[in-house]
Amino acid sequence: MWLLNDVPERESKFAYRALLVIVPVAAASIGFFVWCLVALPVWAALTAGIAVIALGFIAVLAVVNRIMLGKMPATKDR
């Protein structure tokens, strides 16, 4: 836990903005995965589903990083 003591807190409005990105992307990628399981053979569904979930994860990381970037307080010189 001592590693997290120096991490500055983000304001709650940035967390809410991040959730506005995370929830729809996660729902869309999981929904596509479930659709693939119903519509495609299992081997194709697993391949496509894993790829879409990975792309969704990368998209969430990129967008949330853009939202949070520059919003953190400057580090203090000690």
C-alpha positions, 0 to 999 in steps of 0.5 A, a space after each residue: 500500500 505504501 506505493 500508492 501514497 504518492 499518487 495524486 487523487 483525480 477529481 471525481 468529474 474525471 472518473 465520471 468522464 472515464 466511465 462514460 467511455 468505459 461502459 459503452 465500449 465494454 458493453 459493445 465489445 461483450 455484446 459483439 462477443 456474445 453475438 459471435 458465439 450465437 452466429 458463428 462456429 465456436 472457433 471463429 467466435 472465440 477468435 473474433 471475440 477475443 480480438 474485439 475485446 482486445 481492441 475495446 480494451 486498447 480503445 478504452 486505454 487510449 481514450 481514457 488516457 487522453 481524458 486524464 492526460 494533463 488533468 493531473 496536478 504537477 508533481 512537486 519538487 522535493 
